[in-house]
Every structure is written in structure tokens, then in C-alpha cells.
Amino acid sequence: MTREEKSQVIKDLTAQLADNSNIYIADISGLNAGATSDLRRACFKADVKLAVVKNTLLEKAMEASERDFGALPSTLKGNTSVMYSETGNAPAKVIKAFRKKSEKPLLKGAFIEEAIYLGDDQLDMLVDIKSREELIGEIVGLLQSPAKNVVSALKSSGGKLSGILKTLSQKEG
């Protein structure tokens, strides 16, 4: 690879790092061609982009990025793949599901909405992270619940109130 090609790859990686707020770094070494294809298919179905990268180029892209990746570059040893996703827990779910059939991929680390997770032991926690849409849905549900209670109380109270007024008006007559 020429210096110009490396420079272009670093620019492309830097742009990918800037465009994605959920980045997973995994080790897929040891997977045969069939298993790698299966993993790529699983990623595609889950709307996760998977790319195998050179550690030095990814490290330089992280340095060039405006984001603070903390200790994440220290995980760049051996075979490295990067997974990008719109949903914070999608790559973790793909990895966990795939590991039911294979011992790889291993999670090296993740960068989720400015938070950094290091090590494969973080996988279960990352699977449980709620997506932005799920959180918004929960908040909307929580906000609607008291409003529904108030509306139903007003409806039932309104019926009682009108009944009382009707009874009182009949007594006077």
C-alpha cells in the first residue's frame, strides 16, 4: 500500500468515526470464510456496517478524529474489525447471537455516544443498552400515563358532577 493510499484510508476511517456515534471494535480472527460471510450477513440484516481494518491506520484515524476515544486505541492489537451502527446495542446483539455458534467475534471495545467500554466482559451490558428510540418511547409512555389518569378522572368526575347538579335541580322543582 502506497503512502497516498494509506493517507486516503485514514481519511475515510476518520470520516466514518465522525459520522457514527456507535463504534464497536472486535476480533474476528480464526473465522473461516463461511463463518465470516455469515457474520457479514448477520451484520447487514441488523443494519451494522462491518469492516476489517489495519490497527495502525485505525489508530491514526482515531488520533485525527475530534472525538476522545480514551483507552480504546490500546485495544488495537491483533486482528481488528470495526462495526458501525445507528443503534447502540445492535452490534452487541449480533456478536452475542453469533457466539452461540462460534467463540468469535470477541469484543475488544466500544464507543457508544461518547462512552467507552473496554473488554469482552462488557458485552452483556452493551446488549442491554436501550436505543434512543426505545428511551424516547418509554419517556412518552411515562408522560402519557399521568395525562390519561387526569383525563379519565375528569370524565368520571364530570359525570358525577352533572348527576349531582341534575338531582339538586329536580329537588328544587
Sequence and secondary structure as in RCSB ss.txt:
>XXXX:A:sequence
MTREEKSQVIKDLTAQLADNSNIYIADISGLNAGATSDLRRACFKADVKLAVVKNTLLEKAMEASERDFGALPST
LKGNTSVMYSETGNAPAKVIKAFRKKSEKPLLKGAFIEEAIYLGDDQLDMLVDIKSREELIGEIVGLLQSPAKNV
VSALKSSGGKLSGILKTLSQKEG
>XXXX:A:secstr
  HHHHHHHHHHHHHHHHH SEEEEEE TT  HHHHHHHHHHHHHTTEEEEEE HHHHHHHHHHSSS  TTGGGG
  SSEEEEEESSTTHHHHHHHHHTTT S  EEEEEEETTEEEESGGGHHHHHT   HHHHHHHHHHHHHHHHHHH
HHHHHHHHHHHHHHHHHHHHHH 
